[in-house]
Structure formats: C-alpha cells, structure tokens
Amino acid sequence: MFRKKIFIFITLLLSSCTNSSDCFREDVFCAGLVTDTLGIEDQGVNQDAWVGLQQLESEDLVNEIAYIESVDTRDYRKNIDFFIEQGYDVIITSGIGLDDETLRASILTPDSVFIGINQPQTDAPTNYISLTFAEDQMGFLAGVLAAKLTQTNIVGGVCETSDIDSMWRYCEGFRAGVEYIDDSIDVVIIYRDNGDREKLFIDEAWGIEQTIYLMNRGVDVIFAAGGVTGQAALKTASEAGIYAIGSERNQVAVLGESGKGVVTSIYGSASFEVQRMMRLIKEGNIPQVESGQFGYVALHQKFPEELSLELETILKSLLSGDVQTNVLLQKP
C-alpha cells in the first residue's frame, strides 16, 4: 500500500511538472525514465540511469526530466504511455521485463526516441536504441578476481537458469575469467535449470542450498547472478566468511550487514551510457544497438592496491577488445 501511494504521488508530481513545461514544443527537450519493479533506489541500473539524467539536467542539456517507478509489471504499458501522452522526446525504460512494451511503444510513437536498457533487440524501428552490457565480460572480470582471491583453488558460481542468455553469458564468462588467470583452478558452476519457472530470480532457498553445497566442496570464492536467487547465495557465502562477488547492482548496499563479505559487484555504467546516448540524440544521431561500458564497486582497503590495478588493466583490455572472453552469445 505504501509503494502504491508513492507511485500515485509521483504520477501527480509528474502531471504538475509537465503542465508547467510543454514537452511538445521543439525548444523544450524532455526525457523520462520508467523503472522496472525494483524501483529507483535499486542500487543498480535504475538508480544509475536517473543519476545520468540528473547530470544532463544540471548541464542544461535536458530541460525536463522525470521518472516513474513501476509497482507491478502490469504498470509498464501505462507508465510508458504517460510520457508519450506528455510529449516526452526520449523515454528510457530499464530492465528486460519492459522489452515488449518498449518495442510496442516505439513502433506506435515514431516522434519519440526510446532507449531500452538491458533489452536486447535485433529487429526494432529506427527510433529504438537497445542498450545492453556485455555480461560475458562482466562475468570474466569477476572470474579474474576470484582466481586472484582463492586459496583452495576451487571457486564457484551460483546462477539462474542457463536458458536465459544473459545468465549463461555471465557465468560462462566467469569460468573464462578464472581460466584466463589459471586454468588449473577448479571452477564449479551450478545453474538453476531444473527449478520451478515461477520462481525465476526469486528462489532464495535454492540459492542458499547451492551455496552450502559449494562451500562443502571446498569453494572459497563464490560468484552469483540472478536477482534474489543470486542475492541469497551472496548472503549465505558472506555470512559464512566466504568471499563473494556480486553482479547486476551494488550488492553490498542492497544486502547491508548481510553482505559484508561481498568483495565487489560488477554491473553496467548506466549513468555514463545514458548521458552518451542523450548527447547523440540531441545531435540527431540515433544508434540502433549499443554495448555499454561497465565497472565495479571499489574494493575494500584491506585488499592490496595492486589487485585493483590488475582489475583495471583487465577491464580496459576487455572494453578495448584486446582481451576476448570467447563466450558464445547463447548456450550451445
């Protein structure tokens, strides 16, 4: 009920803002963000995208910005339509769950530009930008770090179903990163391939169970990906004193006290990419498919500076293409 009240308040606030500045006018440049159900303070892509828009507004590159938090997946269409009806020039949607509605809106509204973050599309209209981040490279960087941290020479990954391409790339990228550093390290990756489909990304019990199994096998560094399923694994490893590496958002901030053992989290730099895309759009350039940059949460001071420098070197090499993960786009 509380979140519903917040949503209503934000909608009313947006209505009052748009009445004071007509986004249909050519001299008024407006950008709106529709989040998935994780909300604006997700410590990840939603929050980072909003930071990017705020920076653009502070530099007077955008006249008006606003966001709507989606309380339920059924809100996606009406939230996107709200910005369309207000004449927003650019509408950004964040999360794979909004892909169909964003594509639909872009087809029906050729006068607006749509940016779908983490929404891979291969056949979209020219006013649609698919902004994704290379999960294989992010997993690879996590694997490099795991190889540097392990003392038992056994590391593990707890991952959502491999039938989801992004999960496959994350976790096979992790395997490739470990082997890049030392191919003698044993990499044990467990996918939730036989689990209940209704529990996709929310299967805490499975995440806990698999993490305990890995720790019993001697794994001393665990990488996890897959929403709440992955977070359960990170929390379990952290509370057991095992190093954990997160993905998708700043898991230390999300988990709080339960995530003290999370060494870092690796996720897309939505703020940087949103700013870059918006500048291109203002110049009249609308790219179709973009692979964005990514980064990681700074390591704790207890780790030597040399480790951070090594990660930075690998990160730059991945982004430049000097280092290849050789991970397929889809599971064979």
C-alpha positions in Angstrom: 0.0 0.0 0.0 2.9 2.3 0.8 4.6 1.8 -2.5 1.2 2.4 -4.3 0.9 5.7 -2.5 4.4 6.6 -3.6 3.5 5.8 -7.2 0.3 7.9 -7.1 2.3 10.8 -5.6 5.0 10.6 -8.3 2.3 10.5 -11.0 0.6 13.6 -9.6 4.0 15.3 -9.3 4.8 14.5 -12.9 1.5 15.8 -14.1 2.1 19.1 -12.4 5.7 19.3 -13.8 4.6 18.7 -17.4 1.8 21.3 -17.2 4.5 24.0 -16.5 6.8 23.0 -19.4 5.3 21.9 -22.7 7.3 18.9 -23.9 5.6 19.1 -27.3 7.4 22.4 -28.0 10.5 22.0 -30.2 12.6 24.2 -27.9 11.8 22.0 -24.8 13.8 18.7 -24.6 12.3 16.2 -22.2 13.4 12.8 -21.0 11.5 10.3 -18.8 12.6 7.1 -17.1 10.3 4.1 -16.4 11.9 1.7 -14.0 11.1 -2.0 -13.5 9.6 -3.2 -10.2 12.9 -2.8 -8.4 12.3 1.0 -8.2 14.5 4.0 -8.5 16.7 3.1 -5.5 17.7 -0.3 -6.7 21.5 0.4 -6.2 21.8 -0.6 -9.8 20.8 0.4 -13.3 17.6 2.2 -12.5 19.3 4.4 -9.9 22.4 4.9 -12.1 20.3 5.9 -15.2 18.5 8.5 -13.1 21.8 9.9 -11.9 22.8 10.3 -15.6 19.6 12.2 -16.4 20.1 14.5 -13.4 23.7 15.3 -14.6 22.3 16.1 -18.0 19.8 18.5 -16.5 22.4 20.2 -14.4 24.4 20.9 -17.5 21.3 22.3 -19.3 21.4 19.5 -21.9 17.8 18.5 -20.9 15.1 20.9 -20.0 12.9 18.5 -18.1 13.4 15.0 -16.6 11.1 12.8 -14.6 10.8 9.1 -13.6 8.0 6.7 -12.7 8.6 3.6 -10.5 6.7 0.6 -11.7 5.0 -1.1 -8.8 3.8 -4.0 -10.8 4.7 -5.5 -14.2 1.1 -4.6 -15.3 2.1 -0.9 -14.8 4.7 -0.9 -17.6 2.4 0.0 -20.5 0.6 2.8 -18.8 3.8 4.3 -17.3 5.4 4.4 -20.8 2.2 5.8 -22.3 2.1 8.6 -19.6 5.4 10.0 -21.0 4.2 9.6 -24.6 1.0 11.5 -23.8 3.0 14.3 -22.3 5.1 14.6 -25.4 8.5 13.5 -24.0 11.2 13.4 -26.6 13.1 10.5 -25.1 11.7 7.7 -23.0 14.1 5.4 -21.2 12.9 2.0 -19.8 15.1 -0.1 -17.6 15.0 -3.9 -17.3 14.4 -6.9 -19.6 10.8 -7.1 -18.4 9.9 -3.9 -20.2 11.2 -5.0 -23.6 7.9 -5.9 -25.3 6.1 -2.8 -24.1 9.1 -0.5 -25.1 9.2 -2.1 -28.5 5.4 -1.7 -28.9 5.6 2.0 -27.9 8.5 2.7 -30.3 6.5 1.3 -33.2 3.4 3.3 -32.3 5.2 6.5 -31.5 7.8 7.4 -34.2 8.2 11.0 -32.9 9.8 9.9 -29.7 13.1 8.1 -29.1 13.1 5.0 -26.9 16.1 3.6 -25.0 15.7 0.1 -23.7 18.3 -0.7 -21.1 19.2 -4.4 -20.8 16.7 -5.1 -23.5 18.4 -6.8 -26.5 16.5 -6.3 -29.7 17.7 -7.3 -33.2 14.7 -6.0 -35.2 13.5 -2.7 -34.0 12.4 0.6 -35.5 15.0 3.4 -36.0 13.7 5.3 -33.0 14.6 2.5 -30.7 18.0 2.1 -29.1 18.9 -1.2 -27.5 21.5 -0.5 -24.7 23.0 -3.7 -23.3 26.0 -4.5 -21.3 28.3 -7.4 -22.0 27.5 -10.0 -19.4 30.3 -12.3 -20.5 32.8 -9.5 -20.0 31.4 -8.7 -16.5 31.5 -12.3 -15.6 35.0 -12.6 -16.9 36.2 -9.7 -14.7 34.6 -11.5 -11.7 36.4 -14.7 -12.7 39.7 -12.9 -12.8 39.1 -11.6 -9.3 38.1 -15.0 -8.0 41.2 -16.6 -9.4 43.3 -13.9 -7.5 41.5 -14.5 -4.2 41.1 -18.3 -4.0 43.3 -20.2 -1.5 41.8 -23.6 -2.1 42.0 -23.4 -5.9 38.2 -24.1 -6.1 35.8 -21.4 -7.0 32.1 -21.5 -7.7 29.2 -19.8 -9.4 25.5 -19.8 -8.4 23.5 -18.8 -11.4 19.9 -18.6 -12.6 18.8 -20.9 -15.5 21.2 -21.2 -18.4 18.1 -20.9 -20.7 18.3 -17.2 -20.1 21.1 -15.9 -22.4 22.3 -13.2 -20.0 22.7 -15.7 -17.2 24.6 -18.1 -19.5 27.0 -15.3 -20.6 27.5 -14.1 -17.0 28.5 -17.4 -15.7 30.4 -18.8 -18.6 32.3 -15.5 -18.7 33.1 -16.1 -15.0 34.5 -19.5 -15.9 36.6 -18.0 -18.8 38.0 -15.3 -16.5 39.2 -17.8 -13.9 40.8 -19.9 -16.6 42.5 -16.9 -18.2 44.4 -16.4 -14.9 45.0 -20.0 -14.0 43.4 -23.0 -15.9 44.4 -25.3 -13.0 41.7 -23.8 -10.8 38.6 -25.9 -10.4 35.5 -23.9 -11.5 32.2 -25.3 -10.3 29.1 -23.5 -11.8 25.6 -24.5 -10.9 22.6 -23.3 -13.0 19.0 -23.4 -11.7 18.0 -25.4 -14.8 15.5 -27.8 -13.2 13.8 -25.3 -10.9 10.3 -24.0 -10.8 9.8 -21.5 -13.6 7.5 -19.4 -11.3 10.5 -18.9 -9.0 12.7 -17.4 -11.7 15.0 -14.8 -10.0 13.3 -15.2 -6.6 14.3 -18.7 -5.5 16.2 -17.9 -2.2 16.0 -21.5 -0.9 17.8 -22.8 -4.0 20.4 -20.1 -3.8 21.2 -20.9 -0.2 21.2 -24.7 -0.8 23.6 -24.5 -3.7 26.0 -22.1 -1.9 26.2 -24.5 1.1 26.9 -27.4 -1.3 29.7 -25.4 -3.0 31.3 -24.5 0.4 31.2 -28.1 1.4 33.1 -28.9 -1.7 35.9 -26.5 -0.7 34.9 -23.5 -2.7 36.3 -20.3 -1.1 35.1 -17.7 -3.6 31.5 -17.6 -5.0 30.1 -15.6 -7.8 26.3 -15.2 -8.1 23.9 -13.8 -10.7 20.2 -13.9 -11.0 18.2 -11.4 -8.9 17.1 -12.6 -5.4 18.3 -16.1 -6.3 21.8 -14.8 -6.6 21.5 -12.4 -3.6 20.6 -15.4 -1.4 23.8 -17.1 -2.5 25.9 -13.9 -1.8 24.3 -13.5 1.6 24.9 -17.1 2.6 28.6 -17.0 1.5 29.2 -13.7 3.2 27.7 -14.8 6.5 29.9 -18.0 6.3 33.0 -15.9 5.9 33.5 -16.9 2.2 34.4 -14.3 -0.4 31.5 -13.4 -2.6 31.4 -11.4 -5.9 28.1 -9.9 -7.0 26.5 -8.7 -10.2 23.6 -6.7 -11.6 23.8 -4.0 -8.8 25.8 -2.9 -5.8 25.0 -5.9 -3.7 26.9 -4.6 -0.6 24.5 -1.7 -0.5 21.5 -3.9 -1.1 22.3 -6.6 1.4 23.6 -4.3 4.1 25.1 -6.1 7.2 24.4 -9.5 5.5 26.7 -8.6 2.6 29.9 -7.6 4.4 31.7 -10.5 2.7 30.8 -9.3 -0.8 34.2 -8.2 -2.2 32.7 -6.2 -5.1 29.8 -6.1 -7.6 30.1 -5.7 -11.3 27.4 -4.0 -13.3 26.7 -1.7 -16.2 27.6 2.0 -16.1 24.1 3.2 -17.0 24.8 6.8 -15.9 27.6 7.2 -18.4 25.8 5.5 -21.2 22.5 7.4 -20.7 24.5 10.7 -20.9 26.3 9.5 -24.0 23.1 8.3 -25.7 21.2 11.6 -24.9 24.0 13.7 -26.4 23.9 11.6 -29.6 20.2 12.0 -29.8 20.4 15.8 -29.4 22.9 15.8 -32.3 20.4 13.9 -34.4 22.3 10.6 -34.2 20.2 7.6 -33.1 22.3 4.4 -32.9 20.4 1.1 -33.1 22.3 -1.3 -30.9 24.8 -0.2 -28.3 27.0 -2.2 -25.9 27.7 -0.1 -22.9 30.6 0.2 -20.6 30.6 -1.4 -17.2 32.5 -1.1 -13.9 32.8 -2.4 -10.4 32.4 -1.2 -6.9 35.8 -0.2 -5.4 37.5 -3.0 -3.4 37.8 -2.7 0.4 41.0 -1.1 1.7 42.1 -4.4 3.1 42.9 -5.6 -0.4 46.3 -4.6 -1.8 46.2 -1.7 -4.3 47.9 -4.0 -6.8 44.8 -6.1 -7.1 42.7 -3.1 -8.1 45.3 -2.1 -10.6 45.2 -5.6 -12.1 41.4 -5.4 -12.4 41.6 -2.0 -14.0 44.0 -3.3 -16.6 41.8 -6.3 -17.4 38.7 -4.1 -17.6 40.4 -1.7 -20.1 41.5 -4.7 -22.2 38.0 -6.1 -22.2 36.4 -2.8 -23.2 39.0 -2.2 -25.9 38.7 -5.7 -27.3 42.3 -6.7 -26.6 41.1 -9.5 -24.3 38.3 -11.7 -25.7 36.1 -13.9 -23.5 35.3 -16.3 -26.4 31.9 -17.0 -24.7 29.1 -17.7 -27.1 26.0 -15.5 -27.2 23.8 -18.4 -26.5 24.1 -21.8 -24.8 25.0 -24.4 -27.4 
